Amino acid sequence: MRKSRAMAEIASGPEAIAEAVRRLLGGRLVAFPTETVYGLGADALSAEAVEKVFALKGRPAGNPLIVHVAGVEMARAVTADWPEAAGRIADAFWPGPVTIVLPKGDCVPDAVTAGGPTVAVRCPAHPCALALIEAVGRPIVGPSANPSGFISPTTPEHVHDAFADEDLLVIDGGHCRAGIESTVVDLTTGTPRILRPGIVGPHAIAKALGRSVEALDSDPRTDRARSPGVIGAHYQPRTTTRLIKSSDLERAPSSAILVAWSVGAHPSGGTLIAMPETIGAYAAAMYRALHEADRSPGTEIWVEPPPEGASEDDRAIREAVMERLGRAAHA
């Protein structure tokens, strides 16, 4: 009798963690939840396992991966230097959605860092992720668990649908509460630099460090990046997606799927995916809304940007959301 092909499966609880540990230690891949998005996990110290992540995602080799750790002790083990600034950031935001770029340790395979001299590390704020890393006893890489360039996953179903025909265990940790990828801060230059915006803004990083930080615009023409998610198009639905002004909503044709917060109905009777009016909730719902829109009947997705925020935190989250939407839009 022919053995049936293994398929992706969603599982939860201690049994799922135990099976995930077995797979990771055996060089296989596991999808796991974090507070930002679901990650595609592999043993970060195994070049062979890491290469499987790139192959499954179709990820360019010049796009580095974030190494997820259970705490500072594990972070120190994968870095060549742990400056005071790294300790300040970890004390203020770990576990949490801030990634630190530091000189890489010799134990980290070049595949993880895209051949570069630095490594990106973070400690995720999700009980399943922390339990998994602690049980494995080794750091794990965790790029978004989706085909490269497409919408990031924030539910286990998003991951399952993307890799339904693959032998992949998806740990069910519910919907990701932050909903967008971590802030990435580079500590390898004279002045700390934000390489990728996230929920935690530059003002908060600066406060923790007691000094100013810079934002760095990555050049998409470079072959190698110091941070994940900064080269080329990312987060894109398969349906043509446009970032529009609120004033454009009234002229939307019925064929346009609206992702919007300021209207109660589609003006032409088409599909409306209602978004929250507060910026934090908008960020948490954004990828889930784009997934829903991509499954809906229509020829285009029209996305209304989130409302302006009043506080520094709100403005930082909005900047991060707009960065994602700018890369998600086709035009």
C-alpha positions in Angstrom: 0.0 0.0 0.0 1.3 3.4 -0.9 2.0 5.7 2.1 -0.1 8.8 2.1 1.7 12.1 1.7 2.2 14.1 4.9 0.3 17.3 5.1 0.4 20.5 7.2 -1.4 20.1 10.5 -2.4 22.5 13.3 -2.0 21.4 16.9 -2.0 22.9 20.3 -1.0 22.2 23.9 1.9 20.4 25.5 1.8 17.6 23.0 2.2 20.0 20.2 5.3 21.6 21.9 6.8 18.2 22.5 6.3 17.1 18.9 7.7 20.5 17.7 10.8 20.0 19.9 11.3 16.5 18.4 11.1 17.9 14.9 13.4 20.8 15.4 16.1 18.7 17.0 15.7 16.4 14.0 16.5 19.2 11.6 12.9 19.8 10.5 10.7 22.9 10.4 7.9 24.0 12.6 5.6 27.0 12.5 5.1 28.8 15.8 3.3 31.8 17.1 4.8 35.0 18.4 3.2 38.3 19.4 4.1 39.8 16.0 3.4 37.2 13.3 3.8 33.4 13.0 7.3 32.3 12.4 8.8 29.4 10.4 11.1 27.8 12.9 14.3 25.9 12.5 17.4 25.2 14.6 19.4 28.4 14.2 22.7 26.7 14.7 22.1 24.1 11.9 23.0 25.4 8.4 21.2 22.5 6.8 18.0 23.2 8.8 18.2 27.0 8.0 18.6 26.3 4.3 15.3 24.4 4.4 13.6 27.6 5.6 14.9 29.5 2.6 13.8 26.7 0.3 10.3 26.4 1.7 9.7 30.1 1.7 11.4 30.8 -1.6 13.3 33.4 0.2 16.3 35.2 -1.4 19.6 34.2 0.2 20.6 37.8 0.7 17.7 38.3 3.2 18.9 37.5 6.7 16.8 35.8 9.4 16.0 36.8 13.0 17.3 34.4 15.7 14.8 33.9 18.4 16.1 33.3 21.9 14.7 32.6 25.4 16.5 35.4 27.0 19.8 37.4 27.4 21.9 34.4 28.2 21.0 32.7 24.9 21.4 36.0 23.1 24.9 36.4 24.4 25.8 32.9 23.1 25.0 33.8 19.4 26.6 37.3 19.5 30.3 38.2 19.5 29.6 41.3 21.7 26.9 42.3 24.1 27.2 46.0 24.8 25.6 48.0 27.5 23.1 49.3 25.0 21.9 45.8 24.2 21.3 45.2 27.9 19.3 48.4 28.2 17.1 47.4 25.3 16.6 43.9 26.5 15.7 45.1 30.0 13.2 47.5 28.6 11.5 45.5 25.9 12.3 41.8 26.2 10.3 39.6 25.9 8.8 41.8 23.2 8.8 43.0 19.6 12.2 44.6 19.4 15.1 42.9 17.5 18.7 43.9 18.2 21.4 43.7 15.5 24.9 42.8 16.9 28.1 41.3 15.7 27.5 37.6 15.1 29.0 34.8 17.1 31.0 32.0 15.4 28.3 29.5 16.2 25.8 31.2 13.9 25.8 29.8 10.3 26.4 32.3 7.5 23.1 31.3 6.0 21.3 32.9 8.9 23.0 36.3 8.4 23.1 36.3 4.6 26.9 36.0 4.8 27.1 39.2 6.8 29.0 39.9 10.0 25.9 40.8 12.1 23.1 38.8 13.6 19.5 39.9 14.5 18.2 38.6 17.8 15.1 38.9 19.8 13.2 37.3 22.6 9.5 36.9 21.6 6.6 37.7 24.0 4.5 34.7 23.4 4.2 31.8 25.9 4.2 29.1 23.1 7.3 30.6 21.5 9.2 30.9 24.8 8.2 27.4 25.9 9.4 26.0 22.5 12.8 27.7 22.6 13.3 26.7 26.2 12.4 23.1 25.6 14.7 22.9 22.5 17.4 24.5 24.5 18.8 26.2 21.4 17.9 29.4 19.5 15.6 29.1 16.5 15.2 31.2 13.4 11.7 32.4 12.7 11.0 34.4 9.6 7.3 34.9 8.8 5.7 31.5 8.0 4.5 32.4 4.5 5.8 32.3 0.9 8.4 35.1 0.5 6.9 38.4 -0.5 3.3 37.6 0.4 1.1 38.5 3.3 2.5 37.7 6.7 0.4 35.2 8.8 -1.2 36.2 12.1 -3.3 33.0 12.6 -2.5 29.3 12.4 -4.9 29.0 9.5 -2.9 31.5 7.5 0.1 29.3 7.8 -1.8 26.1 7.1 -3.4 27.5 4.0 0.0 28.7 2.7 1.7 25.3 3.2 -1.2 22.9 3.2 0.7 20.3 1.1 3.9 20.4 3.2 4.9 18.2 6.1 4.7 21.1 8.6 3.5 21.2 12.2 1.7 24.5 13.0 1.5 25.3 16.7 -1.8 27.1 17.4 -1.2 30.1 19.6 -4.3 32.1 18.5 -4.2 35.4 16.7 -1.0 37.4 17.1 -1.8 40.4 19.3 0.7 42.9 17.9 0.1 41.8 14.3 3.2 43.4 12.6 6.8 42.5 12.6 9.3 43.7 15.3 11.2 46.9 15.4 14.8 46.2 14.3 17.6 48.4 15.9 21.2 48.2 14.8 23.8 48.6 17.6 26.9 47.9 15.4 27.4 51.5 14.3 28.3 54.7 16.3 24.7 55.8 16.6 21.9 53.2 17.1 19.8 53.0 14.0 16.2 51.8 13.4 16.4 49.5 10.3 12.8 48.5 10.4 9.9 50.3 12.2 7.6 48.4 14.4 5.2 48.7 17.4 8.0 50.1 19.5 9.0 53.5 18.2 12.3 55.3 18.0 11.3 57.6 20.9 10.9 54.5 23.1 14.2 53.0 22.1 15.9 56.4 22.6 14.4 56.7 26.1 15.7 53.2 27.0 19.1 54.0 25.7 19.3 57.6 27.1 20.5 58.8 23.7 19.1 59.6 20.2 18.6 57.0 17.5 18.5 57.3 13.7 16.2 55.9 11.1 18.0 54.3 8.2 16.4 53.9 4.7 17.6 50.6 3.3 18.6 50.6 -0.3 16.6 48.0 -2.2 19.4 47.8 -4.8 21.8 46.1 -2.3 22.2 42.3 -2.4 22.5 41.9 1.3 20.6 43.6 4.2 21.3 43.9 7.9 17.7 43.4 8.7 14.9 41.1 7.4 12.0 42.6 5.4 13.7 45.7 4.0 14.5 44.6 0.4 11.9 44.7 -2.3 8.2 44.1 -2.2 6.8 42.4 0.9 3.5 41.6 2.5 1.6 41.6 -0.8 -1.8 40.0 -1.5 -2.0 38.1 -4.8 -4.9 40.4 -5.7 -3.8 43.8 -7.0 -3.7 46.1 -4.0 -3.8 49.9 -3.9 -3.3 52.3 -1.0 -5.9 55.0 -1.4 -7.0 58.2 0.3 -10.1 58.3 2.5 -11.7 60.7 0.0 -11.4 58.0 -2.8 -13.7 55.5 -1.0 -16.9 57.1 -2.3 -15.9 56.4 -5.9 -14.9 52.7 -5.3 -16.5 50.3 -7.9 -18.3 47.2 -6.7 -15.3 45.1 -8.0 -13.0 46.8 -5.5 -12.7 45.1 -2.1 -12.5 47.9 0.6 -10.3 47.6 3.7 -11.4 50.7 5.5 -12.3 52.2 8.9 -14.2 55.4 8.0 -17.2 54.0 6.1 -20.0 51.7 7.3 -20.8 50.2 3.9 -19.3 49.8 0.5 -20.7 52.7 -1.7 -21.3 50.4 -4.7 -22.5 47.4 -2.8 -19.2 45.5 -3.0 -17.2 43.9 -0.2 -16.2 46.0 2.8 -13.8 44.6 5.4 -14.2 47.0 8.4 -11.1 48.1 10.2 -10.7 49.4 13.8 -10.4 53.1 14.3 -7.6 53.0 16.8 -4.1 52.6 15.5 -3.0 49.7 17.7 -6.1 47.6 16.8 -5.7 48.5 13.2 -2.1 47.2 13.2 -3.2 44.0 14.9 -6.0 43.4 12.3 -4.1 44.5 9.2 -2.7 41.2 7.9 -5.8 39.3 8.8 -7.9 41.8 6.8 -5.6 41.5 3.8 -5.8 37.7 3.9 -9.6 38.0 4.0 -9.6 40.5 1.2 -7.4 38.3 -0.9 -9.9 35.5 -0.6 -12.9 37.7 -1.4 -14.3 38.1 -5.0 -13.1 41.3 -6.6 -10.5 42.6 -9.0 -8.6 44.9 -6.7 -8.1 45.6 -3.0 -8.4 49.3 -1.9 -6.8 49.9 1.5 -7.6 53.1 3.5 -4.6 54.1 5.7 -5.2 54.1 9.4 -6.2 57.4 11.2 -3.5 59.7 12.5 -2.5 59.1 16.1 -2.3 61.6 18.9 0.5 60.2 21.0 4.2 59.3 20.1 3.3 55.6 20.5 0.4 56.0 18.1 2.5 57.8 15.6 5.2 55.2 15.8 2.7 52.4 15.2 1.2 54.3 12.2 4.7 54.7 10.7 5.2 51.0 10.9 1.8 50.2 9.5 2.4 52.6 6.6 5.7 51.0 5.8 4.1 47.6 5.6 1.2 49.0 3.4 3.6 50.8 1.1 5.4 47.5 0.4 2.1 45.6 0.2 0.6 47.9 -2.5 1.2 47.0 -6.2 0.6 50.6 -7.3 
